[in-house]
Amino acid sequence: MFDTRLALAAICLCLASPAAAETLSIPGSDPAAANVNDLFSLSVDRFVGDDGAALAQQLEAELGNAQFGGGPYYRIVAPEAGVRSDGLVTGTARVSVDEVAVTEQRKRCVEYDGADKKKCVKEADVDIRCRRRTIDVATTARLVAIDDGTVRYSRPLNARDQQVYCPDRSATRSVEDYIAVAQRDHVRAIRNDLAPREYSLAVRVEEGTKGLAKPAQAAFKNAVRLTKSDQAGACAAWTALTRDIEPTAALAFNLGLCAEMRGDFAAATDWYGEAQRQGLHGGPINDGLARVDRSQRALADWDARQRLAGRQ
């Protein structure tokens, strides 16, 4: 028989006032792609190329602002200071802009009505002269560990923009704007490779009630609505449901999100697995499992880094 606690939960949760979408705030972290656990200080040398100095300054700022575990991930050392650092970042930054003449066709009036000069009676395709502009932005970055000279990281990044502009159609962006955006994206990609990243995502909960009896459906739906104002309360309500019923795919998925939200990755993995066994597949499950894996690797790297720091 259905426990009266579920009915009481449904009544109480109805009183919650909505404030946002039906999502849970999931904290996560991505590990660095490079092996940098033992590198506590970095120097960013000037990159080769006309835009190299500016790009190196941007990257230095990004790495200097990288935070993890409540503090800076790196100590940034100016290369010109003559002070030893654990790692040196170098690279290249090159840009090329090429334009060639091309033709496009447009329909033009070649014969007008004799009585009405504004009325076209015959059209034909005519060639117009245009320009095709190609912008290539190429960046390479390399990180070398000073102690042993090993190359810990090497990556080429490329971006291309090609546009045709004509007397009747302008380019949608300027050369300068495209180069600035492409190089900023390259700098952020390098930063994310060289330092872990913490973030928070608003992940939508599952709202399906298939497999639940009607009293349980009411409690489940009200817990969904409660996510707008009290996410912990919503998780508590879903957990209460499992005392009396077998978890459905939607309930298991939402409890996986709750476990992930509180950092219990083992429980999150178990609940996501249960949701799969109950028939939930695709993007949300795959995304959740991938987030858990990335967070576990990032935290394991952080623990290793802290142990190494303690030995210095």
Secondary structure, DSSP 8 states (H G I E B T S, - for coil): ---HHHHHHHHHHHT----S-SEEEEEEEE--SS--TT--EEEE---BSTTHHHHHHHHHHHHHT-EETTEES-EE--GGGT---SEEEEEEEEEEEEEEEEEEEEEEEEEE-SS-TT-EEEEEEEEEEEEEEEEEEEEEEEEEETTT--EEEEEEEEEEEEEEEBTTB--SS-HHHHHHHHHHHHHHHHHHHHS-EEEEEEEE-----TT--HHHHHHHHHHHHHTTT-HHHHHHHHHHHTTTS---HHHHHHHHHHHHHTT-HHHHHHHHHHHHHTT--SHHHHHHHHHHHHHHHHHHHHHHHHHHHHH-
